[in-house]
Amino acid sequence: MDRDLQVDTDQLGRFSRALGRSLTSLAEARQALEHVRADQVGTRELDEACDGFQRRWTYGAEQLGARIQAVHDGVKLSHEGYAQISKAIESAFRAVDGRA
């Protein structure tokens, strides 16, 4: 079965920018929670539960951020590569057509 590969570079660019925005949002959420201390909440048990949540949230958010960053880097690199290929093909066709 013969299939053509088609890449929408505009869509790749939008996806890359959306991933970048999600990284920013995640970082802002982590920064906002850093200022909340468990001793501000109430009982000792609740304070301990909040501390535990804060540790898990920080670890999970860091792991999620690292994975989003890796996907973002790959998508951005793909977008740039496909855009360069598209420009090179366009230039080649113009050169062959005598419009270079």
C-alpha positions as CSV (number, residue, x, y, z in Angstrom):
1,M,0.0,0.0,0.0
2,D,1.5,3.3,-1.1
3,R,0.8,6.3,1.2
4,D,2.1,9.8,1.0
5,L,3.5,11.6,4.0
6,Q,1.8,14.9,4.6
7,V,2.8,17.3,7.4
8,D,0.9,20.4,8.3
9,T,3.8,22.6,9.4
10,D,1.4,25.3,10.7
11,Q,-0.3,22.8,12.9
12,L,3.1,21.6,14.2
13,G,3.9,25.2,15.0
14,R,0.6,25.7,16.9
15,F,1.2,22.5,18.8
16,S,4.7,23.5,19.7
17,R,3.5,26.9,21.0
18,A,0.7,25.2,23.0
19,L,3.2,22.9,24.6
20,G,5.3,25.9,25.5
21,R,2.3,27.6,27.1
22,S,1.5,24.5,29.1
23,L,5.1,24.5,30.4
24,T,4.7,28.1,31.5
25,S,1.4,27.4,33.2
26,L,2.8,24.4,35.0
27,A,5.8,26.4,36.2
28,E,3.5,29.2,37.4
29,A,1.3,26.8,39.3
30,R,4.3,25.2,41.0
31,Q,5.6,28.7,41.9
32,A,2.3,29.7,43.4
33,L,2.1,26.6,45.6
34,E,5.7,27.1,46.8
35,H,4.4,30.0,48.9
36,V,1.7,28.0,50.7
37,R,3.0,26.4,53.9
38,A,1.3,23.6,55.7
39,D,1.4,25.4,59.0
40,Q,-1.0,27.9,57.6
41,V,-3.8,25.4,57.2
42,G,-4.8,24.2,60.7
43,T,-4.4,20.9,62.6
44,R,-1.2,18.9,62.9
45,E,-2.8,16.1,60.8
46,L,-3.9,18.4,58.2
47,D,-0.5,20.2,58.1
48,E,1.2,16.8,57.7
49,A,-1.2,15.8,54.9
50,C,-0.6,19.2,53.2
51,D,3.2,18.7,53.5
52,G,2.9,15.2,51.9
53,F,0.8,16.6,49.1
54,Q,3.2,19.4,48.5
55,R,6.1,16.9,48.2
56,R,4.2,14.6,45.8
57,W,2.9,17.6,43.8
58,T,6.4,19.0,43.4
59,Y,7.8,15.7,42.3
60,G,4.9,14.9,39.9
61,A,4.9,18.4,38.5
62,E,8.7,18.2,37.9
63,Q,8.3,14.8,36.2
64,L,5.4,16.1,34.1
65,G,7.3,19.2,33.1
66,A,10.3,17.2,32.0
67,R,8.2,15.0,29.8
68,I,6.3,18.0,28.3
69,Q,9.6,19.7,27.7
70,A,10.9,16.6,25.8
71,V,7.8,16.4,23.6
72,H,8.0,20.2,23.1
73,D,11.6,20.0,22.0
74,G,10.9,17.2,19.6
75,V,7.9,18.9,18.1
76,K,9.7,22.1,17.7
77,L,12.7,20.4,16.1
78,S,10.3,18.6,13.7
79,H,8.5,21.8,12.8
80,E,11.8,23.6,12.0
81,G,13.0,20.6,10.0
82,Y,9.9,20.3,7.9
83,A,9.8,24.1,7.4
84,Q,13.4,24.0,6.1
85,I,12.6,21.1,3.8
86,S,9.5,22.9,2.4
87,K,11.5,26.0,1.7
88,A,14.3,24.0,0.0
89,I,11.8,22.2,-2.2
90,E,10.1,25.5,-3.1
91,S,13.5,27.0,-4.0
92,A,14.4,24.0,-6.1
93,F,11.2,24.2,-8.0
94,R,11.7,27.9,-8.6
95,A,15.2,27.3,-9.8
96,V,14.1,24.6,-12.2
97,D,11.2,26.8,-13.4
98,G,13.6,29.7,-14.0
99,R,12.1,32.0,-11.4
100,A,14.9,31.8,-8.8
